[in-house]
């Protein structure tokens, strides 16, 4: 939860009943890419939960509509969500609040850690948003215009790649490199 509270790209909202009791939770984020969507930012419904005794009272639907408004205010054209293949209740809810199924997949992962080595993502700063770098607002805006929101995404770009992007000048690249180097990072890390 700490990452959500420290990120401008993710939020967690609590739904309150008229009695002011917490009855639901909504977790949302902005993603650069989601299968089936046209492009970023894409609003992503990371999680929605209503306490069991409060279900079937419209709270989930209200939170889904709140997410629509929040995503639109952040320039999203699409919003997406996922549900496990066996979670038929969640699938039915998502259809009920207007989602269309796009894919059915099984995801796989493979660890890239070598035996007895430091993990590849040993620097937690790579998961932080670029807003946390010491760079000017116009530079942040230029990065977000090319869908770079996280430091880990930024360091994978080379100077040449950035200079080809609209709105990125040599001065901006120098500012970015100075801010990254202050944290022991640089452009072009793959």
Secondary structure, 3 states (H helix, E strand, C coil): CHHHHHCCCEEEEEEECCCCCEEEEEEEEEECCCCCCCCCCEEEEEEEEECHHHCCCCHHHHHHHHHHHHHHHCCCCCEEECCCCCCHHHHHHHHHCCCCCCCCCCCCCCCCCCCCCCCCCCCHHHHCEHHHCCCCHHHHHHHHHCCCCEHHHHCCCCHHHHHHCCCCCHHHHHHHHHHHHCCCCCCCCC
